[in-house]
Amino acid sequence: MCQWFNPFILEAFPEVEDRFAFALKHINAQQQQVVKAFILDVLENVHDSDELNRIWRAAKSNTLFSSDDGLRAFLQEIVRRIG
């Protein structure tokens, strides 16, 4: 799913809501729940900046964050959007 959080793809979606909807529509409801559980585990248990960034880069997203707080907020928003 994270591959769809690509700055070049997302330029087509000026509204943030549309960007998340676009990325989430590429995985089914069961996959969304797996993603949600994984993100919640990461947010709760990963406190090391390097490890957090390794996990994000391994997800194949081209979206970069200037701080861990920005990445954590982004991950929290994915969880919120999944519901």
Phi and psi in degrees as a GROMACS rama.xvg file:
@    title "Ramachandran Plot"
@    xaxis  label "Phi"
@    yaxis  label "Psi"
@TYPE xy
-64.1607  -23.9275  CYS-2
-60.6342  -23.468  GLN-3
-81.6734  -10.6483  TRP-4
-88.2384  62.9527  PHE-5
-110.386  125.661  ASN-6
-54.5013  -33.3405  PRO-7
-72.3581  -38.461  PHE-8
-70.6288  -42.6834  ILE-9
-72.552  -13.555  LEU-10
-58.6939  -25.175  GLU-11
-73.5943  -11.9133  ALA-12
-120.765  93.0255  PHE-13
-67.1809  -25.9861  PRO-14
-90.7583  132.326  GLU-15
-57.7086  -40.3553  VAL-16
-58.1535  -40.426  GLU-17
-68.2381  -33.0368  ASP-18
-64.6631  -46.8548  ARG-19
-66.7258  -41.9703  PHE-20
-60.4291  -41.7076  ALA-21
-60.455  -47.7374  PHE-22
-66.6693  -42.1472  ALA-23
-72.1276  -24.3972  LEU-24
-71.0384  -11.1663  LYS-25
-85.8427  -1.5341  HIS-26
-131.748  148.12  ILE-27
-79.3422  175.988  ASN-28
-61.1247  -39.4618  ALA-29
-65.6846  -43.5587  GLN-30
-63.9803  -37.0239  GLN-31
-60.7354  -39.8578  GLN-32
-68.0311  -34.9787  GLN-33
-65.7024  -44.6698  VAL-34
-60.2355  -45.6663  VAL-35
-59.7668  -46.9859  LYS-36
-62.305  -41.1346  ALA-37
-63.7007  -47.0051  PHE-38
-62.7243  -43.1528  ILE-39
-60.5267  -39.3276  LEU-40
-64.0275  -44.472  ASP-41
-61.5623  -47.5812  VAL-42
-62.0424  -35.2154  LEU-43
-80.1871  -35.4476  GLU-44
-111.335  -15.1676  ASN-45
-101.095  111.547  VAL-46
-113.948  -6.26951  HIS-47
-89.2408  125.535  ASP-48
-58.674  -44.1577  SER-49
-63.3521  -42.5997  ASP-50
-65.8255  -43.2224  GLU-51
-58.1167  -45.4125  LEU-52
-69.6012  -34.1416  ASN-53
-61.983  -44.0753  ARG-54
-61.6266  -45.2024  ILE-55
-64.8343  -44.5648  TRP-56
-64.4072  -35.8295  ARG-57
-65.7887  -20.7107  ALA-58
-77.6626  -2.86528  ALA-59
67.8428  30.2057  LYS-60
-90.3275  142.056  SER-61
-95.4015  8.56993  ASN-62
-83.886  124.939  THR-63
-108.789  152.058  LEU-64
-125.202  142.551  PHE-65
-82.0038  -13.5387  SER-66
-150.134  159.199  SER-67
-62.4546  -35.3477  ASP-68
-60.6042  -40.1372  ASP-69
-65.0946  -42.831  GLY-70
-65.8208  -43.7391  LEU-71
-62.8216  -40.1596  ARG-72
-64.0831  -39.5149  ALA-73
-63.8381  -45.3946  PHE-74
-63.2062  -40.1043  LEU-75
-62.856  -35.5296  GLN-76
-69.3398  -37.6005  GLU-77
-59.4914  -46.8406  ILE-78
-59.1433  -45.1885  VAL-79
-61.1935  -41.5982  ARG-80
-69.4777  -31.3471  ARG-81
-70.489  -37.2346  ILE-82
